Amino acid sequence: MVRITKSTLAFLSDLGRNNNREWFNSNRTRYNEAKANFGEFIQALIDEIIKFDPILKGLEAKTCMFRINRDIRFSADKTIYKTHMGAFIVKGGKNNGDRYAGYYVHVEPGGRSMVAGGAYVPPMPWLTAIREKIGRESSKFLKIINNSELKAFYGGIEGEKLKSAPKGFAKDHPMIEILKMKSYLVSRELSDKEITGDGAFDLILKGCRLMKPLNDFLNDY
């Protein structure tokens, strides 16, 4: 059974306390082992997701995994490395995250690991299309997000909201609170014990299967 090892979590924890190039270079072997472990986990997950989401056939973990280096060009925070590992399993790989909803896996010590998915801050043309579709197919969307299994697993849909009605929608629209959303997401945090446990793979796979109807709705625009 493929699993996230405790040594992967330990490396990320140590990196958080030693976030500098010298330490990273001297612990590159540990990083390579952690990266390989995470990559193996993600590839195994992709292989299972394809069984119920065949549009992802042929997708490889390496095209879904994010780099450990932070982009600090325009950031006040000049910390060099991320202290987590993440992968966005989506049609065409992570670079298509602004075009399609998908499945996100995040491994980070301190109980901040998670399985999540949906559309994160979609660009305006896509966001507008999502809102228009929700307006047209409100009952279908409500059925998806109110599914008892989805709510039991994730607790409901989430995302930042506008303070007022988006352009083109009446402020008294019956779906206005949902239409105000700027992202359409589900997420569930996992403890360190859960993410390194024997049941983590099946738990995350279950989460991906449950979010597929939401992803399908968001992608069909």
N, C-alpha and C positions, 0 to 999 in steps of 0.2 A: 504494500500500500504506500503510495507516494504521500509524503507529508513535509511540512515545513519543520526543519530541525531546530532544536533549541540553540544550536551553535549559530544558526543564521540570525536568530533573535539576539543572541549575545553579541554578535559582531555589530549589529545596528545599535545596540545599547552602548557598547564601547565607543563606537563612532560618535555618538551624541556627546560623549565626554571628551573626545579628542578630535574635534572637527578641524583638522589641519592637514595639509598636503604631506608633511613629513611622516606623521603617524599613519596616514592612509597608505603611503608607499611602502612603509615597513610592514604593513598588515595586508598587502595586496593578495597574498595567498588566501587569507581568510575571506577577503572580499570575493575573490573568484569562486571560492567554494560556496559562499552564500548566494551569489548570483546564479550559479549552476543549479543549486537546490531550488531556488525560486523559479528559474526557467523550466526545470523539470516538472514542477508542480503546475505551472501555467499551461504547459503543453499537454499534460494529462487532462487538465480541465477543458482545454479547447477540444481535445479528442472526444470528450463526453458530451460537451455542449453541441457539437456538430450533429449528434444523433437526434436532437430535437430542434436544432437551428441550422439546417444544412447549408444555408447561404454562406456560412463561415468555412466551408470545406476548403482545405488547402492552407488555411491560416497557420502561421508559425509563431511560437512564443516570442521570438526575437523581434518581430515586427510590432508586438503589443507592449513590450516592456519599456518603461521609461528609464532614461539614464540616471545614474546616481549623482552626477554633477548638477548643481543648481545653475540656472541662468541668472547671473548676478549683474548683467550689463545695466539694467535699468532699476535695480533694486537697492534700497538703502541697507538691506541685510546682505552683507558680503560673506556669509557663511558659505563655504565651498561645496559641501556635500549634503544631500538629503539624508535624513536619518530613517528613511523608510524605503521600501521597494514597492513599486506599483506597476500594474499592467491593465491596459484597457483593451478588452477583447471585443473587437468591432470589425465590421466588414472593411477590408483593406488595411487594417492595423490602426495603431493609436493616432496616426496623423489624420485620420478621418473622424476624429472625435467631434469636430465641428460640423459634421454632415450627417452622422448617424448616431442613434442611441445604441448603447452596448452594455457590456458587463465589466465592472471594475473590481479588481482585487488589490488590497492594500495590506502590507505587512509592516507593522511598526510596534516596537515594545511599549509597555505601559498601558496596555489595554486599548490601544488606538488602531489595531488592525480592523479591517472591515471588508465586507462584500457590499457592493453598491451598483447602481446602474441607472439608466435613463438618459436624459439629455441635460448636460451641465452647461449653463449659460450659452444656449445655442445662439448663433448669429441672427440678427434681426429678420432676414427673409425666412429662415427656418422657424424661428420663434413665432412670427406672424402666422405662418402656415399651420403651426401646431394650435395656436389659439383659435384660428378660424375653423379648424377641424373639430376642436372641442365644442365650439359654438354650434356646429352642424350636427355633431354626433354625441351630444351630452350624455344621453342615457348609456351609450356604449362605453364611454370613458368612465362614467361613475361605476358601472358594473365592474370594470377592470380594477379600479383603485379601491373599491369597497369589497373586493373578494376576501372572504374570511381568512383564507390561508395566507394571502399576501399581507393582510393587516396583522395577523398573528406573528408572522415572521419579521416584518419590517416596522410595523406600527403605523404605516400610512405613508402617503406621498409628502415630499418636502421640497423646499426651494425658497429663495428670497422672493419678496413681493414688491411690486410698485406700490406707492402710497395712494395712487388714484387709478381710475380705469384706463387701460391702454387705449391708444388711439383707435377709433373705429368701433368701440364697444360702449354701450350705454352703462352708466354707473349703477343702474338698477337691474342689469342683466342677472338672471338667476344663477349663473356660474361665475359671477364677477370675481369672487375671491380666488378661484382657481385660475381665471384668466389673467389676474394680476401677477401670477407667478412668472419669474424670470428663468427658472430652471424647473424641470420635472423629474424628480429623483426619488429613489428609495435607497435606504442604507441601513446596515446593521453592524454595530461594532462587535468585535470579538476580543475576549480576554486573551492574555498571553497563554494561558492554559488551553483555551479553546483552539487557538491558531496553530499550536504545536501538537495538539492531541490527535489521536487516531481518527476521530470523527470529523476533523476539519474539512477534509476533501468532500465528503458527502454532504456536509452542512452547507458549504459554499455552492456546491453543485445544485442543491435544492433551492438555494436562494436565486441562482441564475435561472432555473426552470420557472420559478414563480414570477420573475420579472419579465419573462419573454412576452406575454400579452401586452404589457405596457410598452416595451421596446417596439413591438410590431406596430402599435398604434402611432407612436411618435415617428416611426420611420416611413409610414405610408402616407405621404403628403404630396 
